[in-house]
């Protein structure tokens, strides 16, 4: 087999795999009672996170993970 034949075979198998995964997702969704979603609907479920900084008020009275409270010292 040539490299082109190998690449064509890999491409066909990847397409088969994609089709099989999509079918499995539809079946699992149907068993759970969820509506089936088309493969093109995946981009709609993405959440855009803005580049703007978070409001510092969100972090008032919080502990630093692993460091404890701000007004106390480690033993």
C-alpha positions as CSV (number, residue, x, y, z in Angstrom):
1,X,0.0,0.0,0.0
2,X,1.1,3.5,-0.7
3,X,1.1,6.4,1.8
4,X,-1.9,7.9,0.0
5,X,-3.8,4.6,0.4
6,X,-2.9,4.4,4.1
7,X,-4.1,8.0,4.6
8,X,-7.3,7.4,2.8
9,X,-7.9,4.3,5.0
10,X,-7.2,6.2,8.2
11,X,-9.6,9.0,7.1
12,X,-12.4,6.5,6.4
13,X,-11.9,4.9,9.8
14,X,-11.9,8.2,11.5
15,X,-15.2,9.1,9.8
16,X,-16.6,5.7,10.8
17,X,-15.5,6.4,14.4
18,X,-17.1,9.8,14.4
19,X,-20.4,8.4,13.1
20,X,-20.3,5.6,15.7
21,X,-19.7,8.1,18.6
22,X,-22.5,10.4,17.3
23,X,-24.9,7.4,17.2
24,X,-23.8,6.3,20.7
25,X,-24.4,9.8,22.0
26,X,-27.9,9.8,20.5
27,X,-28.7,6.4,22.0
28,X,-27.5,7.4,25.5
29,X,-29.4,10.7,25.3
30,X,-32.6,8.9,24.3
31,X,-32.2,6.4,27.1
32,X,-31.8,9.3,29.6
33,X,-34.8,11.1,28.1
34,X,-32.7,13.9,26.8
35,X,-33.4,15.3,23.4
36,X,-30.9,14.3,20.8
37,X,-28.6,17.1,19.6
38,X,-27.2,17.3,16.2
39,X,-23.4,17.3,15.8
40,X,-23.5,20.9,14.6
41,X,-25.2,22.0,17.9
42,X,-22.1,21.4,19.9
43,X,-20.7,24.9,19.3
44,X,-23.9,26.4,20.7
45,X,-23.1,24.9,24.2
46,X,-19.8,26.7,24.4
47,X,-19.5,29.4,27.1
48,X,-17.4,32.5,26.3
49,X,-15.3,33.8,29.1
50,X,-14.6,37.5,28.9
51,X,-11.0,38.8,29.2
52,X,-12.1,41.5,31.6
53,X,-11.0,41.0,35.2
54,X,-13.4,39.7,37.8
55,X,-15.0,42.1,40.3
56,X,-12.7,42.0,43.4
57,X,-15.8,42.1,45.6
58,X,-16.4,38.4,44.7
59,X,-13.4,37.4,46.8
60,X,-14.2,39.4,50.0
61,X,-14.2,37.1,53.1
62,X,-12.8,34.1,51.3
63,X,-9.9,31.9,52.3
64,X,-6.9,31.4,50.1
65,X,-6.9,27.8,49.1
66,X,-4.3,25.9,51.1
67,X,-3.3,29.0,53.0
68,X,-6.2,29.4,55.4
69,X,-7.9,32.5,56.5
70,X,-6.2,35.9,55.9
71,X,-6.4,37.0,59.5
72,X,-4.9,33.8,61.0
73,X,-1.5,32.3,61.0
74,X,-0.5,28.7,60.4
75,X,0.3,26.8,63.6
